[in-house]
Amino acid sequence: MQPLARTVLAMWPLALPLGAAALWLSERGGLPAPGPVFVAAPHLAFGAAALLAARFGQARAVLPIAAAWLALAAAGRFDLSAVRDAVALGLPLVLVGFTLLPDRSLVSWRTLPRYAALVAMAAGLLVLAEQPQVPVWLELLRAPLWPDAAFALPQLAWVVAALAGALFAVRAGHARGGADVGTLGALLAALLALSAAPGSPAFIAWSIAAGLCPLLAGIEASHRLAYRDALTGLPGRRALDEHLARQAGRYTVAMVDVDHFKKFNDRHGHDAGDQALRFVARRLAAVRGGGRAFRYGGEEFTLLFPGRAAEVALPHVEAVRAAVADTKFTLRGAERPKKKPKRPTPSKGRGAVSVTVSIGVAERDGRARPGEVIEAADRRLYASKKGGRNRVTAA
């Protein structure tokens, strides 16, 4: 799968709640008064999202959820345009601040100022709600930037939100998901909620979406931790075990091992070893013929070909082996930029290097268990090692 496609798919925790809310609102006729369960749903969504984020023990994941929850609760509680506009103007800035600050443990003295900021935010909204008149500073911020345009919220709020949203989108695209997807979705849904009348079905529906976005992003993050290898991005051993358990008929397994990996590590260092593993993983992930790559552990990988006989899978396995052996990659030193500069200068010390892999292939026949197929592929992998490495052995 191409990087752009993976990035788009990683946005599902944002797209699903927003799309569901928009579809529900478009299908509702007269939008009757919401019942008590519907009214409580935003708090349940935000509460579940906060609890899930708290399990990671990261303040940077919990505090944006708490800020959006507090902001929408205040806007719904105080049916005042001043509170609504202040929330619309301030929430994007608060979310950006909490996101960009260095991460801290939830229980830490260094986190206390951030909790104090939440308390100050709540106190400020309470004071604003008690004001008989709209403060001068808020009137100034409400001033239209485009006099002929009609917006339910201050136009400056949309400008600030657009800048904040662009930041979250860039961060989410770079990480292909994560908490920034949930924060971006919560911000968009919160602004749509604030554009509706407080307590209306539209306000509550968008508030539910605002809570669901970080909740689903947290669930996706948990899934990635459980099933994805953090170094290579490939599905891990647990994902392989579950895929094998679901296979009912014929399939082929190829066990892949990086040749002389310990020597490579000793010579170039562990950081270079990590780069080599990522390089091999990228080549394996591009396998054709219906194969799928997994990180088995250490310098070992697995290719699984569901429904394929070994003779059908072998050409694709051999193509992957050749792709690894025939391609060199440049070790990234401490001084090497992550992106290619417009005028690159030759690197000093370390140049292009290459690695090879040995592969053993086994086909499931009869009623062999997954572990037995893996063992058979491992035996053929060791045969490849003894035969000189950088080769594929299937029998």
C-alpha positions as CSV (number, residue, x, y, z in Angstrom):
1,M,0.0,0.0,0.0
2,Q,1.3,3.4,-0.9
3,P,2.2,5.9,1.8
4,L,-0.5,8.3,0.7
5,A,-3.1,5.6,0.9
6,R,-2.0,4.5,4.3
7,T,-2.2,8.2,5.5
8,V,-5.7,8.6,4.2
9,L,-6.8,5.3,5.8
10,A,-5.3,6.5,9.1
11,M,-7.8,9.3,9.1
12,W,-10.8,7.0,9.7
13,P,-11.2,8.0,13.4
14,L,-11.9,11.5,12.1
15,A,-14.0,10.7,9.0
16,L,-16.3,8.2,10.6
17,P,-17.8,10.3,13.5
18,L,-18.0,13.4,11.4
19,G,-19.6,11.6,8.4
20,A,-22.0,9.8,10.7
21,A,-23.1,13.0,12.4
22,A,-23.5,14.8,9.0
23,L,-25.5,11.8,7.6
24,W,-27.8,11.6,10.7
25,L,-28.5,15.3,10.6
26,S,-29.3,15.2,6.9
27,E,-31.7,12.4,7.4
28,R,-33.6,13.9,10.4
29,G,-36.8,15.6,9.5
30,G,-38.0,18.0,12.1
31,L,-35.1,17.3,14.5
32,P,-37.2,16.6,17.6
33,A,-36.1,17.6,21.1
34,P,-33.3,15.3,22.3
35,G,-33.9,12.8,25.0
36,P,-31.8,12.3,28.2
37,V,-29.7,9.5,26.8
38,F,-28.9,11.6,23.7
39,V,-28.0,14.6,25.9
40,A,-25.6,12.5,28.0
41,A,-23.9,10.9,25.0
42,P,-21.3,13.6,24.5
43,H,-20.1,13.3,28.1
44,L,-20.0,9.5,27.7
45,A,-17.9,9.8,24.6
46,F,-15.5,12.3,26.0
47,G,-15.3,10.4,29.3
48,A,-14.4,7.1,27.5
49,A,-11.8,8.9,25.3
50,A,-10.2,10.5,28.4
51,L,-10.1,7.2,30.3
52,L,-8.5,5.4,27.3
53,A,-5.9,8.1,26.9
54,A,-5.2,8.0,30.6
55,R,-4.2,4.4,30.2
56,F,-1.3,5.5,28.1
57,G,-0.3,7.8,31.0
58,Q,0.4,10.7,28.7
59,A,-0.8,14.2,29.5
60,R,-0.5,15.3,25.9
61,A,-3.2,12.8,25.0
62,V,-5.6,13.5,27.9
63,L,-5.5,17.3,28.2
64,P,-6.7,18.2,24.6
65,I,-9.7,15.8,25.3
66,A,-10.4,17.5,28.6
67,A,-10.1,21.0,27.1
68,A,-12.6,20.2,24.2
69,W,-14.9,18.5,26.7
70,L,-14.9,21.5,29.0
71,A,-15.3,24.0,26.2
72,L,-18.4,22.3,24.7
73,A,-19.9,21.7,28.2
74,A,-19.6,25.4,29.0
75,A,-21.0,26.4,25.6
76,G,-24.0,24.1,26.2
77,R,-24.5,25.1,29.8
78,F,-24.4,28.9,29.2
79,D,-26.6,29.7,26.3
80,L,-24.7,33.0,25.7
81,S,-23.0,34.2,22.5
82,A,-20.1,35.6,24.5
83,V,-19.2,32.2,25.9
84,R,-19.7,30.5,22.6
85,D,-17.5,33.0,20.8
86,A,-14.8,32.9,23.5
87,V,-14.7,29.1,23.2
88,A,-14.5,29.2,19.4
89,L,-11.6,31.7,19.6
90,G,-9.7,30.1,22.4
91,L,-10.2,26.3,21.9
92,P,-7.9,26.0,18.8
93,L,-5.1,27.9,20.7
94,V,-5.5,25.7,23.8
95,L,-5.4,22.5,21.8
96,V,-2.3,23.7,19.9
97,G,-0.6,24.6,23.2
98,F,-1.3,21.3,24.9
99,T,-0.2,19.4,21.8
100,L,3.1,21.1,21.2
101,L,4.2,21.1,24.8
102,P,6.6,18.3,25.7
103,D,4.8,15.2,26.9
104,R,4.7,14.5,30.6
105,S,3.3,11.9,32.9
106,L,-0.2,12.5,34.2
107,V,1.0,12.3,37.7
108,S,3.9,14.7,37.8
109,W,4.8,18.1,39.3
110,R,5.6,19.3,35.8
111,T,2.1,18.6,34.7
112,L,0.5,20.8,37.4
113,P,0.7,24.0,35.3
114,R,-1.3,22.4,32.6
115,Y,-4.0,21.3,35.0
116,A,-3.9,24.9,36.3
117,A,-4.5,26.1,32.8
118,L,-7.6,23.9,32.5
119,V,-8.9,25.3,35.9
120,A,-8.2,28.9,34.7
121,M,-10.1,28.1,31.4
122,A,-13.1,27.0,33.4
123,A,-12.9,30.0,35.8
124,G,-12.6,32.4,32.9
125,L,-15.7,31.0,31.2
126,L,-17.7,31.2,34.4
127,V,-16.6,34.8,34.9
128,L,-17.5,35.6,31.3
129,A,-21.0,34.0,31.8
130,E,-21.7,36.4,34.7
131,Q,-20.7,39.5,32.8
132,P,-23.7,41.8,32.1
133,Q,-22.1,43.0,29.0
134,V,-19.8,41.6,26.4
135,P,-16.2,42.6,27.3
136,V,-14.5,45.1,25.0
137,W,-11.7,42.6,24.1
138,L,-14.2,40.1,22.8
139,E,-16.0,42.7,20.8
140,L,-12.7,43.6,19.1
141,L,-12.1,39.9,18.3
142,R,-15.6,39.6,16.9
143,A,-14.9,42.3,14.4
144,P,-15.6,40.9,10.9
145,L,-12.6,40.3,8.6
146,W,-14.8,40.0,5.6
147,P,-17.9,42.3,6.1
148,D,-20.0,40.7,3.3
149,A,-19.5,37.1,4.6
150,A,-22.0,35.6,7.1
151,F,-20.6,33.2,9.8
152,A,-22.3,31.9,12.9
153,L,-19.0,32.3,14.7
154,P,-16.4,35.1,14.7
155,Q,-14.5,35.0,11.5
156,L,-11.2,35.2,13.3
157,A,-12.1,31.9,15.0
158,W,-12.3,30.2,11.7
159,V,-8.9,31.6,10.7
160,V,-7.3,30.5,13.9
161,A,-9.0,27.1,13.6
162,A,-7.8,26.7,10.0
163,L,-4.2,27.3,11.1
164,A,-4.5,24.9,14.0
165,G,-6.2,22.3,11.9
166,A,-3.4,22.6,9.3
167,L,-0.9,21.9,12.0
168,F,-2.7,18.9,13.3
169,A,-3.2,17.6,9.7
170,V,0.5,17.9,9.0
171,R,1.4,16.1,12.2
172,A,-1.2,13.4,11.7
173,G,0.0,12.9,8.1
174,H,3.6,12.6,9.2
175,A,2.8,10.1,11.9
176,R,0.0,8.4,9.8
177,G,-2.5,8.6,12.6
178,G,-2.1,9.0,16.3
179,A,-3.6,11.4,18.8
180,D,-3.4,14.4,16.3
181,V,-6.1,12.8,14.2
182,G,-8.4,12.7,17.2
183,T,-7.5,16.3,18.1
184,L,-8.2,17.5,14.6
185,G,-11.5,15.7,14.5
186,A,-12.5,17.1,17.9
187,L,-11.6,20.6,16.8
188,L,-13.7,20.4,13.6
189,A,-16.7,18.8,15.3
190,A,-16.5,21.3,18.2
191,L,-16.7,24.3,15.7
192,L,-19.6,22.7,14.0
193,A,-21.3,22.2,17.3
194,L,-20.7,25.8,18.3
195,S,-22.2,27.0,15.1
196,A,-25.5,25.4,16.1
197,A,-27.9,26.5,18.9
198,P,-26.8,25.2,22.3
199,G,-28.8,22.1,23.4
200,S,-30.2,21.6,19.9
201,P,-29.9,18.1,18.2
202,A,-27.2,19.5,15.9
203,F,-25.2,20.8,18.8
204,I,-25.4,17.5,20.6
205,A,-24.7,15.4,17.5
206,W,-21.5,17.3,16.7
207,S,-20.5,17.2,20.4
208,I,-20.8,13.4,20.3
209,A,-18.6,13.4,17.2
210,A,-16.1,15.6,19.0
211,G,-15.8,13.0,21.7
212,L,-15.8,10.0,19.4
213,C,-12.9,11.3,17.3
214,P,-10.2,11.1,20.1
215,L,-11.9,7.9,21.4
216,L,-11.5,6.1,18.0
217,A,-8.0,7.5,17.6
218,G,-7.1,6.0,20.9
219,I,-8.6,2.6,19.9
220,E,-6.6,2.8,16.6
221,A,-3.4,3.6,18.6
222,S,-4.0,0.6,20.9
223,H,-4.5,-1.6,17.9
224,R,-1.2,-0.4,16.3
225,L,0.6,-1.1,19.5
226,A,-0.7,-4.6,19.7
227,Y,-0.4,-5.6,16.1
228,R,2.2,-3.4,14.4
229,D,5.9,-3.4,14.8
230,A,7.0,0.0,15.9
231,L,10.4,-0.1,14.1
232,T,9.4,-1.3,10.7
233,G,5.7,-0.5,10.5
234,L,4.9,-4.1,9.5
235,P,2.3,-6.3,11.2
236,G,4.0,-8.1,14.1
237,R,4.1,-11.6,15.4
238,R,0.7,-11.4,17.0
239,A,-0.9,-10.4,13.7
240,L,0.9,-13.3,12.0
241,D,-0.4,-15.8,14.5
242,E,-3.9,-14.6,14.1
243,H,-3.7,-14.7,10.3
244,L,-2.3,-18.2,10.3
245,A,-5.1,-19.3,12.7
246,R,-7.7,-18.1,10.2
247,Q,-6.2,-20.0,7.3
248,A,-8.3,-23.1,6.6
249,G,-6.8,-24.4,3.4
250,R,-3.5,-24.2,1.5
251,Y,-1.0,-21.5,2.1
252,T,2.7,-20.9,1.8
253,V,5.0,-19.4,4.4
254,A,8.5,-17.9,3.7
255,M,10.8,-17.3,6.7
256,V,13.3,-14.5,5.9
257,D,16.5,-13.8,7.9
258,V,19.0,-10.9,7.3
259,D,22.4,-12.4,6.6
260,H,25.3,-11.6,9.0
261,F,23.1,-9.1,10.9
262,K,25.2,-9.3,14.0
263,K,28.3,-8.4,12.1
264,F,26.5,-5.5,10.4
265,N,25.5,-4.2,13.8
266,D,29.0,-4.6,15.2
267,R,30.5,-2.8,12.3
268,H,28.0,0.0,11.7
269,G,26.2,0.4,15.0
270,H,22.7,-0.4,16.2
271,D,21.2,2.7,14.6
272,A,22.5,1.4,11.3
273,G,21.1,-2.0,12.1
274,D,17.6,-0.4,12.6
275,Q,18.0,1.3,9.2
276,A,18.8,-2.0,7.6
277,L,15.8,-3.7,9.1
278,R,13.5,-0.9,7.9
279,F,15.1,-1.2,4.4
280,V,14.4,-4.9,4.3
281,A,10.9,-4.4,5.6
282,R,10.1,-1.9,2.8
283,R,11.3,-4.4,0.2
284,L,9.3,-7.2,1.8
285,A,6.2,-5.1,2.0
286,A,6.3,-4.6,-1.8
287,V,6.0,-8.4,-2.4
288,R,3.6,-9.4,-5.1
289,G,1.5,-12.5,-5.7
290,G,-0.9,-12.0,-2.8
291,G,1.9,-12.2,-0.2
292,R,1.9,-10.2,3.0
293,A,5.0,-9.3,5.1
294,F,5.3,-9.6,8.9
295,R,8.1,-8.8,11.4
296,Y,8.6,-12.1,13.1
297,G,11.2,-10.9,15.6
298,G,14.8,-9.7,15.7
299,E,16.2,-9.8,12.1
300,E,13.7,-12.3,11.0
301,F,10.6,-11.7,8.9
302,T,7.8,-13.8,7.5
303,L,6.0,-13.7,4.1
304,L,2.5,-15.3,4.1
305,F,0.8,-16.3,0.8
306,P,-2.8,-17.3,1.6
307,G,-4.3,-19.8,-0.8
308,R,-1.0,-20.1,-2.8
309,A,1.0,-23.2,-3.5
310,A,4.8,-23.0,-2.9
311,E,5.5,-23.2,-6.6
312,V,3.2,-20.2,-7.2
313,A,4.8,-18.1,-4.4
314,L,8.4,-18.9,-5.2
315,P,8.9,-16.4,-8.1
316,H,7.6,-13.6,-5.9
317,V,9.8,-14.7,-3.0
318,E,12.8,-14.8,-5.3
319,A,12.0,-11.3,-6.6
320,V,12.0,-10.0,-3.1
321,R,15.3,-11.6,-2.3
322,A,16.8,-10.1,-5.5
323,A,15.4,-6.7,-4.7
324,V,17.1,-6.7,-1.3
325,A,20.4,-7.9,-2.6
326,D,20.5,-5.6,-5.7
327,T,19.7,-2.4,-3.9
328,K,22.1,-0.3,-1.8
329,F,21.0,2.2,0.8
330,T,22.9,5.1,2.5
331,L,23.3,5.0,6.2
332,R,21.8,8.0,7.9
333,G,24.4,9.6,10.1
334,A,23.7,12.1,12.8
335,E,24.6,15.0,10.4
336,R,22.4,13.7,7.5
337,P,19.1,15.6,7.0
338,K,15.9,13.5,6.9
339,K,14.9,15.2,3.6
340,K,17.2,15.5,0.6
341,P,18.4,19.2,0.4
342,K,18.3,21.2,-2.8
343,R,22.1,21.2,-2.9
344,P,23.3,18.0,-1.2
345,T,26.9,17.8,-0.1
346,P,28.7,14.5,-0.1
347,S,28.5,12.7,3.2
348,K,31.7,11.9,5.1
349,G,32.6,8.6,6.5
350,R,29.7,6.3,5.7
351,G,28.6,5.5,2.2
352,A,26.1,3.2,0.5
353,V,25.8,-0.3,2.0
354,S,23.9,-3.4,1.1
355,V,22.5,-6.5,2.9
356,T,21.2,-9.8,1.7
357,V,18.6,-12.2,3.1
358,S,18.2,-16.0,3.2
359,I,14.8,-17.4,2.8
360,G,13.1,-20.8,3.5
361,V,9.8,-21.6,2.0
362,A,7.2,-24.2,3.2
363,E,3.7,-25.0,2.0
364,R,0.9,-26.2,4.3
365,D,-0.2,-29.7,3.2
366,G,-2.9,-31.8,4.7
367,R,-3.7,-30.8,8.3
368,A,-0.4,-29.4,9.3
369,R,-0.6,-26.8,12.1
370,P,0.7,-23.3,11.7
371,G,3.6,-24.0,14.0
372,E,4.6,-27.0,12.0
373,V,4.6,-25.0,8.8
374,I,6.7,-22.3,10.4
375,E,9.2,-25.0,11.6
376,A,9.4,-26.5,8.1
377,A,10.1,-23.0,6.7
378,D,12.7,-22.4,9.4
379,R,14.5,-25.7,8.5
380,R,14.7,-24.6,4.9
381,L,15.9,-21.2,6.0
382,Y,18.8,-22.8,7.8
383,A,19.5,-24.8,4.7
384,S,19.8,-21.5,2.8
385,K,22.2,-20.3,5.4
386,K,24.4,-23.4,5.2
387,G,24.2,-23.3,1.4
388,G,25.9,-19.9,1.2
389,R,23.2,-17.4,2.2
390,N,21.4,-14.9,-0.1
391,R,19.3,-17.7,-1.6
392,V,15.8,-19.2,-1.4
393,T,15.3,-22.9,-0.4
394,A,11.9,-24.6,-0.9
395,A,12.8,-28.2,-0.7
